[in-house]
Amino acid sequence: MNTPAPSIGDWYKDLQSNTVFEVVAWDSGAQTLELQHIDGEVSEVDLDTWRVMLVISVEAPEDWRSPYELDNDLFGDPDLPFHPEDWSGPLNGIEPEYMRGVEEV
């Protein structure tokens, strides 16, 4: 079996340990890959180790955001427009209507 070439952002399954992980970084100087496992654990393997691993490419799991502690409620519905409740103009957040100690003449 040929081990697929690692690609950042792709998901893989290690057939020996039965774990699913994403390749999240590549260090070309040290020749190492950083892996983020589905449970949130981060590990590092060198390129030689990767080549002997029994790894297959897999689709991203449905619950891939759980180790990152991301919840669907944080994002809302992406198809709906976002209108903050107190938004009436872009400068309201940086220029107050009243400045203490400054009087209009």
Residue frames as a rotation matrix with the C-alpha (Angstrom) as fourth column:
MET 1
0.587 0.809 0.000 0.00
0.809 -0.587 0.000 0.00
0.000 0.000 -1.000 0.00
ASN 2
-0.413 -0.703 0.579 1.33
0.683 -0.660 -0.314 3.43
0.603 0.266 0.752 -0.94
THR 3
-0.130 0.295 -0.947 1.06
0.823 -0.500 -0.268 6.16
-0.553 -0.814 -0.178 1.67
PRO 4
0.613 0.394 0.685 -0.53
0.732 -0.610 -0.305 9.27
0.298 0.688 -0.662 0.15
ALA 5
-0.519 -0.770 0.371 1.56
0.590 -0.637 -0.496 12.45
0.618 -0.038 0.785 0.03
PRO 6
-0.193 0.454 -0.870 0.66
0.893 -0.287 -0.347 14.70
-0.407 -0.844 -0.350 2.98
SER 7
-0.457 0.139 0.879 -1.19
0.488 -0.787 0.378 17.89
0.744 0.601 0.292 2.20
ILE 8
-0.974 0.077 -0.211 -2.05
0.140 -0.525 -0.840 20.66
-0.176 -0.848 0.501 4.67
GLY 9
-0.480 0.872 -0.092 -5.78
-0.844 -0.488 -0.222 20.77
-0.238 -0.029 0.971 5.33
ASP 10
-0.051 0.440 -0.896 -6.41
-0.589 0.711 0.383 17.17
0.806 0.548 0.223 4.24
TRP 11
0.307 0.286 0.908 -7.72
-0.918 0.340 0.204 14.47
-0.250 -0.896 0.367 6.55
TYR 12
-0.270 -0.483 -0.833 -6.21
-0.589 0.767 -0.254 11.01
0.761 0.422 -0.492 6.96
LYS 13
0.797 0.441 0.412 -6.82
-0.600 0.511 0.615 7.82
0.060 -0.738 0.672 8.92
ASP 14
-0.409 -0.911 0.055 -3.96
-0.895 0.389 -0.216 5.87
0.175 -0.138 -0.975 10.48
LEU 15
0.360 0.618 -0.699 -4.95
-0.541 0.748 0.384 2.24
0.760 0.240 0.603 9.98
GLN 16
-0.407 -0.578 -0.707 -2.63
0.275 0.661 -0.698 0.95
0.871 -0.479 -0.110 12.71
SER 17
-0.976 0.003 -0.218 -3.95
0.209 -0.275 -0.939 3.15
-0.063 -0.962 0.267 15.51
ASN 18
-0.249 0.940 0.234 -7.41
0.923 0.157 0.351 3.69
0.294 0.303 -0.907 13.94
THR 19
-0.098 0.156 -0.983 -7.16
0.553 -0.813 -0.184 7.46
-0.828 -0.561 -0.007 14.49
VAL 20
0.434 0.307 0.847 -8.35
0.868 -0.393 -0.303 10.29
0.239 0.867 -0.437 12.25
PHE 21
0.053 -0.499 -0.865 -6.29
0.559 -0.703 0.440 13.46
-0.827 -0.507 0.242 11.92
GLU 22
0.953 0.170 0.251 -5.70
0.302 -0.588 -0.750 16.54
0.020 0.791 -0.612 9.79
VAL 23
-0.121 -0.990 0.073 -2.31
0.992 -0.124 -0.032 17.72
0.040 0.068 0.997 8.57
VAL 24
0.806 0.525 -0.274 -2.14
0.565 -0.821 0.087 21.30
-0.179 -0.225 -0.958 9.87
ALA 25
0.738 -0.599 -0.312 1.48
-0.575 -0.799 0.175 22.35
-0.354 0.050 -0.934 9.28
TRP 26
0.795 -0.590 0.140 4.68
0.573 0.657 -0.489 21.47
0.197 0.469 0.861 7.47
ASP 27
0.686 -0.682 -0.252 8.16
-0.360 -0.620 0.697 22.48
-0.632 -0.388 -0.671 8.66
SER 28
0.940 -0.294 -0.172 10.41
-0.071 0.326 -0.943 22.22
0.334 0.899 0.285 5.61
GLY 29
0.155 -0.939 0.308 13.58
-0.834 -0.292 -0.469 22.88
0.530 -0.184 -0.828 7.62
ALA 30
-0.374 -0.246 0.894 12.99
-0.814 0.550 -0.190 20.09
-0.445 -0.798 -0.406 10.12
GLN 31
-0.659 0.212 -0.721 11.10
-0.475 0.626 0.618 17.93
0.583 0.751 -0.312 7.59
THR 32
-0.914 0.390 -0.111 8.23
0.329 0.551 -0.767 17.40
-0.238 -0.738 -0.632 10.05
LEU 33
-0.428 0.875 0.225 4.45
0.098 -0.202 0.974 17.40
0.898 0.439 0.001 9.80
GLU 34
-0.922 0.270 0.278 2.13
-0.338 -0.211 -0.917 18.66
-0.189 -0.940 0.286 12.53
LEU 35
-0.625 0.715 -0.314 -1.04
0.256 0.567 0.783 16.61
0.738 0.409 -0.538 12.92
GLN 36
-0.649 0.550 0.526 -4.27
-0.760 -0.434 -0.484 17.62
-0.038 -0.713 0.700 14.69
HIS 37
-0.933 0.310 -0.182 -6.21
0.300 0.950 0.081 14.54
0.198 0.021 -0.980 15.78
ILE 38
-0.223 0.951 0.213 -10.00
0.207 -0.168 0.964 14.48
0.952 0.260 -0.160 15.96
ASP 39
0.438 0.380 -0.814 -9.82
0.843 0.140 0.519 14.55
0.311 -0.914 -0.259 19.77
GLY 40
0.983 -0.030 0.181 -7.84
-0.061 -0.984 0.165 17.82
0.173 -0.173 -0.969 19.67
GLU 41
0.537 -0.842 0.054 -4.41
0.250 0.220 0.943 16.34
-0.806 -0.492 0.329 20.39
VAL 42
0.828 -0.389 -0.404 -1.55
-0.554 -0.450 -0.701 17.75
0.090 0.804 -0.588 18.31
SER 43
0.561 -0.698 0.444 1.39
0.255 0.657 0.710 15.57
-0.787 -0.285 0.547 17.35
GLU 44
0.453 -0.533 -0.715 4.40
-0.842 -0.519 -0.147 15.81
-0.293 0.668 -0.684 15.11
VAL 45
0.641 -0.307 0.703 5.94
0.328 0.938 0.110 13.20
-0.694 0.160 0.702 12.82
ASP 46
-0.274 -0.772 -0.574 8.96
-0.441 -0.429 0.788 13.40
-0.855 0.469 -0.223 10.60
LEU 47
0.195 0.367 -0.909 8.71
-0.974 -0.034 -0.223 12.70
-0.113 0.929 0.351 6.89
ASP 48
-0.688 -0.503 -0.523 10.43
-0.558 0.827 -0.062 9.31
0.464 0.249 -0.850 7.18
THR 49
-0.848 0.450 0.281 7.87
-0.007 0.520 -0.854 8.19
-0.530 -0.726 -0.438 9.78
TRP 50
0.026 0.892 -0.451 5.02
-0.681 -0.315 -0.661 9.40
-0.731 0.324 0.600 7.56
ARG 51
-0.149 -0.144 -0.978 6.30
-0.959 0.264 0.107 7.29
0.243 0.954 -0.178 4.67
VAL 52
-0.874 -0.214 -0.436 6.11
-0.140 0.971 -0.195 4.05
0.465 -0.109 -0.879 6.70
MET 53
-0.659 0.712 0.242 2.73
-0.395 -0.054 -0.917 4.80
-0.640 -0.700 0.317 8.31
LEU 54
-0.745 0.558 0.366 -0.34
0.665 0.579 0.472 2.93
0.052 0.595 -0.802 7.05
VAL 55
-0.539 0.476 -0.695 -2.41
0.007 -0.823 -0.569 6.00
-0.842 -0.312 0.440 6.18
ILE 56
-0.427 0.466 0.775 -5.36
0.902 0.163 0.399 6.54
0.060 0.869 -0.490 3.86
SER 57
-0.962 0.193 0.195 -7.05
-0.168 -0.976 0.140 9.77
0.217 0.102 0.971 2.78
VAL 58
-0.417 0.881 -0.226 -10.52
0.907 0.385 -0.172 10.31
-0.064 -0.276 -0.959 4.27
GLU 59
0.038 0.550 0.834 -13.23
0.384 -0.779 0.496 12.95
0.923 0.301 -0.241 4.16
ALA 60
-0.784 -0.235 0.575 -13.36
-0.359 -0.584 -0.728 15.49
0.507 -0.777 0.373 6.99
PRO 61
-0.706 0.548 -0.449 -15.48
0.698 0.645 -0.310 14.06
0.120 -0.532 -0.838 9.81
GLU 62
0.141 0.866 0.481 -18.88
0.577 -0.466 0.670 15.63
0.804 0.183 -0.565 10.41
ASP 63
0.942 0.231 -0.241 -17.85
0.321 -0.422 0.848 16.72
0.094 -0.877 -0.472 13.91
TRP 64
0.165 -0.976 0.144 -14.37
0.819 0.054 -0.571 18.00
0.550 0.212 0.808 12.99
ARG 65
0.018 -0.137 0.990 -14.96
-0.148 -0.980 -0.133 21.29
0.989 -0.145 -0.038 14.84
SER 66
0.869 0.451 -0.205 -15.45
0.113 0.223 0.968 19.66
0.482 -0.864 0.143 18.26
PRO 67
0.250 -0.808 -0.534 -11.74
0.967 0.234 0.100 19.62
0.045 -0.541 0.840 19.23
TYR 68
-0.651 -0.481 0.586 -11.55
0.512 -0.849 -0.128 23.30
0.560 0.217 0.800 18.36
GLU 69
-0.540 0.554 -0.633 -14.54
0.681 -0.154 -0.716 23.94
-0.494 -0.818 -0.294 20.66
LEU 70
-0.916 0.313 -0.251 -16.50
-0.401 -0.751 0.524 25.51
-0.024 0.581 0.814 17.84
ASP 71
-0.499 0.835 0.231 -20.27
0.439 0.473 -0.764 25.28
-0.748 -0.279 -0.603 17.99
ASN 72
-0.462 0.396 0.793 -22.80
0.840 -0.089 0.534 25.85
0.282 0.914 -0.292 15.22
ASP 73
0.577 0.741 -0.343 -24.52
0.815 -0.551 0.180 28.45
-0.056 -0.383 -0.922 17.42
LEU 74
-0.047 -0.687 -0.725 -21.43
0.445 -0.665 0.600 30.66
-0.894 -0.295 0.337 17.21
PHE 75
-0.883 -0.436 0.171 -21.84
0.306 -0.260 0.916 31.14
-0.355 0.861 0.363 13.50
GLY 76
-0.147 0.910 -0.389 -25.58
-0.379 -0.415 -0.827 31.50
-0.914 0.026 0.405 13.02
ASP 77
0.495 0.393 0.775 -27.14
0.565 0.532 -0.631 30.93
-0.660 0.750 0.041 9.64
PRO 78
-0.537 -0.822 -0.188 -24.68
0.378 -0.434 0.818 32.01
-0.754 0.368 0.544 6.93
ASP 79
-0.520 0.399 0.755 -27.55
0.813 -0.039 0.581 32.59
0.261 0.916 -0.304 4.50
LEU 80
0.622 0.765 -0.171 -29.12
0.776 -0.571 0.266 35.28
0.106 -0.298 -0.949 6.66
PRO 81
0.137 -0.581 0.803 -27.77
0.187 -0.780 -0.596 38.86
0.973 0.232 0.002 6.67
PHE 82
-0.122 -0.277 -0.953 -26.10
0.983 0.099 -0.155 40.06
0.137 -0.956 0.261 9.86
HIS 83
0.055 0.195 0.979 -27.42
0.095 -0.977 0.189 43.32
0.994 0.083 -0.072 11.35
PRO 84
-0.773 -0.329 -0.542 -26.20
0.559 0.050 -0.828 44.27
0.300 -0.943 0.145 14.82
GLU 85
0.137 0.947 -0.291 -29.09
0.980 -0.086 0.180 45.51
0.145 -0.310 -0.940 16.96
ASP 86
0.504 0.039 -0.863 -27.47
0.480 -0.843 0.242 48.81
-0.718 -0.537 -0.443 17.92
TRP 87
-0.547 -0.775 0.317 -25.90
0.683 -0.194 0.705 49.62
-0.484 0.602 0.635 14.57
SER 88
0.641 0.751 -0.162 -26.95
0.505 -0.571 -0.648 52.93
-0.579 0.334 -0.744 13.12
GLY 89
0.914 -0.396 -0.085 -23.71
-0.324 -0.590 -0.740 54.04
0.243 0.704 -0.668 11.52
PRO 90
0.537 -0.752 -0.381 -20.08
0.531 0.653 -0.540 53.00
0.655 0.088 0.750 11.23
LEU 91
-0.344 -0.740 0.578 -18.76
-0.007 -0.614 -0.790 55.91
0.939 -0.276 0.206 13.32
ASN 92
0.575 0.661 0.482 -21.04
-0.487 -0.196 0.851 55.37
0.657 -0.724 0.210 16.32
GLY 93
0.856 -0.249 -0.454 -18.62
0.452 0.788 0.419 52.86
0.253 -0.563 0.786 17.78
ILE 94
-0.092 -0.991 -0.098 -15.64
0.960 -0.062 -0.272 55.21
0.263 -0.119 0.957 17.74
GLU 95
-0.823 -0.148 0.549 -17.10
0.085 -0.987 -0.139 58.71
0.562 -0.068 0.824 18.19
PRO 96
-0.483 0.684 -0.547 -19.38
0.850 0.216 -0.481 59.24
-0.211 -0.697 -0.685 21.18
GLU 97
0.246 0.684 0.686 -22.24
0.731 -0.596 0.332 61.74
0.636 0.420 -0.647 20.93
TYR 98
0.921 0.091 0.378 -21.15
-0.173 -0.776 0.606 63.48
0.349 -0.624 -0.700 24.12
MET 99
0.041 -0.954 -0.296 -17.63
0.552 0.269 -0.789 64.16
0.833 -0.131 0.538 25.32
ARG 100
0.694 0.217 -0.686 -17.23
0.720 -0.225 0.657 65.05
-0.012 -0.950 -0.312 28.98
GLY 101
0.039 -0.697 -0.716 -15.57
0.561 -0.578 0.593 68.45
-0.827 -0.425 0.368 29.48
VAL 102
-0.924 -0.289 0.250 -16.23
0.360 -0.439 0.823 69.67
-0.128 0.851 0.510 25.96
GLU 103
-0.059 0.930 -0.362 -19.04
0.419 -0.306 -0.855 72.18
-0.906 -0.202 -0.371 25.53
GLU 104
-0.202 0.076 0.977 -20.52
0.968 -0.135 0.210 73.39
0.148 0.988 -0.046 22.29
VAL 105
-0.696 -0.093 -0.712 -20.55
0.305 -0.936 -0.175 77.14
-0.650 -0.339 0.680 21.81
